[in-house]
Amino acid sequence: MGEDDFRHLERLVTELDCRGLHARVVRTHSGRAFVRVINPKATSLAENVTCRAQAAPSHRDWYYWWSWGERMHTVEDPAGAATKVARVLAAVGE
């Protein structure tokens, strides 16, 4: 994992914290990292978000990815990604 990945993950943590979610960057023994996000009002609502580049024909774009492998949002807009995660992790009535 490079410094760029880690920086993108930390920017996402900041945005998630602003939305009242508990988030932190977790680094595995293999060196891979992800953001662990938990809704403190319903702790069973949690998600792991990764960050990686996707090669395009002429360049590489960086994205946040859902735990199930679906591309979520560009890293250029961590606030937009945080909004998506907050929607997914919202408890009924929030």
C-alpha positions in Angstrom: 0.0 0.0 0.0 1.3 3.4 -0.9 1.1 6.7 0.9 -1.5 7.9 -1.6 -3.9 5.1 -0.7 -3.5 5.8 3.0 -4.0 9.6 2.5 -7.2 8.9 0.6 -8.5 6.6 3.4 -7.7 9.2 6.1 -9.6 11.9 4.1 -12.6 9.5 4.1 -12.3 8.9 7.8 -12.5 12.7 8.4 -15.6 13.0 6.4 -17.3 10.0 8.0 -16.5 11.3 11.5 -18.2 14.6 10.5 -21.4 12.6 9.8 -21.4 11.0 13.2 -20.0 7.6 12.1 -17.1 5.9 13.9 -14.3 5.3 11.3 -10.7 4.3 11.4 -8.0 3.1 9.0 -7.1 -0.5 9.7 -3.9 -2.0 8.3 -3.7 -5.7 8.0 -0.5 -7.8 8.5 -0.1 -8.0 4.8 0.1 -4.2 4.6 -3.3 -3.7 3.0 -5.5 -1.1 4.5 -9.2 -0.3 4.7 -11.6 2.0 6.5 -13.7 0.3 9.1 -17.0 2.2 9.6 -19.6 1.7 12.3 -22.9 3.4 12.9 -22.6 4.1 16.7 -26.5 4.2 17.0 -26.7 0.7 15.5 -23.4 -1.1 15.8 -24.5 -4.0 13.7 -24.5 -1.6 10.7 -20.9 -1.6 9.6 -18.8 -1.5 6.4 -15.2 -1.9 5.3 -14.2 0.5 2.5 -11.0 0.1 0.5 -9.2 2.4 -1.9 -7.4 1.4 -5.1 -6.6 2.5 -8.6 -8.5 1.3 -11.6 -6.6 1.4 -14.8 -8.3 3.3 -17.6 -7.1 3.2 -21.2 -5.0 6.4 -20.9 -4.5 6.8 -17.1 -5.2 5.4 -13.6 -8.1 6.7 -11.5 -8.4 6.2 -7.8 -11.7 5.1 -6.2 -13.2 4.0 -3.0 -14.6 0.5 -3.1 -17.4 -1.3 -1.2 -16.4 -4.5 0.7 -18.2 -6.6 -1.9 -15.9 -5.3 -4.6 -18.1 -2.7 -6.3 -16.6 0.7 -7.1 -18.3 3.3 -5.0 -16.9 6.8 -5.6 -13.9 8.7 -6.8 -11.3 9.7 -4.2 -11.4 13.2 -5.4 -14.7 13.6 -3.5 -14.4 12.0 -0.1 -17.4 14.0 1.1 -19.6 12.3 -1.6 -18.2 8.9 -0.7 -19.0 9.5 3.0 -22.5 10.5 2.1 -23.0 7.2 0.3 -21.6 5.2 3.2 -23.8 7.2 5.7 -26.9 6.4 3.6 -26.1 2.7 3.6 -25.4 2.6 7.3 -28.3 4.7 8.4 -30.6 3.0 11.0 -34.3 3.0 10.4 -35.7 6.4 11.5 -32.4 8.3 11.2 
